[in-house]
């Protein structure tokens, strides 16, 4: 399969953005855990988990 060089660059930027999003959300949960209701924290935690699982699936598929 032939890949255009710009595609590789786009994929690298996408991977970096997803990794940063996961780290940022995890940090946000740590900061907010004492300031929000537990159900809202669980909601954020679910988003982080889903994003992380999606990224893992993406990485597995693209190896």
Residue pairs with C-beta under 8 A, 6 or more apart in sequence:
11 62
15 55
15 59
18 51
18 55
18 58
19 55
21 51
22 48
22 51
22 52
22 55
25 44
25 47
25 48
25 51
26 48
28 44
29 41
29 44
29 45
29 48
32 40
32 41
32 44
33 41
